[in-house]
């Protein structure tokens, strides 16, 4: 039987800085240590642009590489919503999106760390 989950995606840039580390590192630390969501993955884009329209790409003609980064995680809706609330002060406004999904329990159950 499928479980209801909430998928959360956070759009950042490699150059985004948090309070002490890069913003990506701060988000990962918060999700792992303070909120313990089920799983997190980080995608590094090869190119992208934001609201300002400036293209960020990893080609050899550019000296400063500031590639897009997407952090994605999922968990039960109440857990994911609580994580979003913690991230709200850290991540720029409008850079967090979420949508409901279903987790299917097909195959071998996931291993749990003790």
C-alpha positions as CSV (number, residue, x, y, z in Angstrom):
1,X,0.0,0.0,0.0
2,X,1.5,3.4,-1.0
3,X,2.3,6.0,1.7
4,X,1.6,9.7,1.2
5,X,4.8,11.7,1.1
6,X,5.8,15.3,0.3
7,X,8.7,15.9,-2.1
8,X,10.6,19.1,-1.5
9,X,13.0,20.7,-4.0
10,X,15.3,23.6,-3.1
11,X,16.9,25.7,-5.9
12,X,20.3,27.3,-5.0
13,X,23.5,28.4,-6.6
14,X,27.0,27.1,-5.8
15,X,28.0,30.6,-4.8
16,X,25.1,31.1,-2.3
17,X,26.5,31.5,1.2
18,X,24.9,30.7,4.5
19,X,25.9,32.0,7.9
20,X,29.0,29.9,8.4
21,X,29.4,27.7,5.3
22,X,28.0,27.4,1.8
23,X,24.2,27.5,1.8
24,X,24.1,24.0,0.4
25,X,26.2,22.7,3.3
26,X,24.0,24.5,5.8
27,X,20.8,23.1,4.3
28,X,22.3,19.5,4.3
29,X,23.4,19.8,7.9
30,X,20.1,21.1,9.0
31,X,18.2,18.3,7.2
32,X,20.5,15.6,8.5
33,X,21.2,16.7,12.1
34,X,18.4,18.9,13.2
35,X,15.5,17.4,11.3
36,X,16.5,13.8,10.2
37,X,14.5,13.6,7.0
38,X,14.5,10.2,5.3
39,X,16.8,10.9,2.3
40,X,18.4,13.9,0.6
41,X,20.0,14.2,-2.8
42,X,21.9,17.1,-4.3
43,X,22.0,17.7,-8.1
44,X,24.6,20.0,-9.7
45,X,23.3,21.5,-12.9
46,X,25.4,22.0,-16.0
47,X,23.6,25.3,-16.8
48,X,20.7,27.4,-15.6
49,X,19.3,30.9,-15.0
50,X,17.2,32.5,-12.4
51,X,14.8,35.5,-12.2
52,X,17.6,37.9,-13.2
53,X,18.1,36.0,-16.5
54,X,21.9,35.6,-16.2
55,X,22.9,32.3,-17.6
56,X,25.3,30.2,-15.4
57,X,27.1,27.5,-17.3
58,X,30.1,25.3,-16.9
59,X,31.9,25.9,-20.2
60,X,35.6,26.7,-20.6
61,X,34.9,30.3,-21.8
62,X,33.7,31.3,-18.3
63,X,36.1,32.1,-15.6
64,X,33.7,32.1,-12.7
65,X,31.6,29.0,-12.5
66,X,28.6,29.4,-10.4
67,X,26.4,26.4,-11.3
68,X,22.9,25.7,-10.2
69,X,22.3,23.3,-7.3
70,X,19.1,21.5,-6.5
71,X,18.6,19.8,-3.2
72,X,15.7,17.3,-3.1
73,X,14.2,15.3,-0.2
74,X,11.0,13.6,0.8
75,X,9.3,12.4,3.9
76,X,5.9,12.2,5.5
77,X,4.0,15.5,4.9
78,X,4.2,16.6,8.6
79,X,8.0,15.9,8.7
80,X,8.7,17.6,5.4
81,X,6.5,20.7,6.3
82,X,8.4,21.0,9.6
83,X,11.7,20.9,7.7
84,X,10.5,23.6,5.3
85,X,9.6,25.8,8.2
86,X,13.2,25.5,9.5
87,X,14.6,26.2,6.1
88,X,12.4,29.3,5.5
89,X,14.8,31.7,7.3
90,X,17.8,30.2,5.5
91,X,16.8,29.8,1.9
92,X,15.9,32.8,-0.3
93,X,12.2,33.4,-0.7
94,X,10.5,31.4,-3.5
95,X,13.4,28.9,-3.9
96,X,11.5,26.0,-2.1
97,X,8.8,24.1,-4.0
98,X,7.0,21.0,-2.9
99,X,4.3,18.6,-4.1
100,X,2.5,15.5,-2.8
101,X,3.4,12.0,-4.0
102,X,3.1,8.4,-3.1
103,X,5.9,6.1,-1.9
104,X,5.3,2.6,-3.1
105,X,6.4,-0.4,-1.0
106,X,7.4,-2.7,-3.7
107,X,10.4,-5.0,-3.4
108,X,12.8,-5.2,-0.4
109,X,12.1,-2.9,2.6
110,X,14.7,-0.2,3.1
111,X,17.5,-0.7,5.6
112,X,17.3,1.3,8.7
113,X,20.5,2.5,10.5
114,X,20.6,1.9,14.2
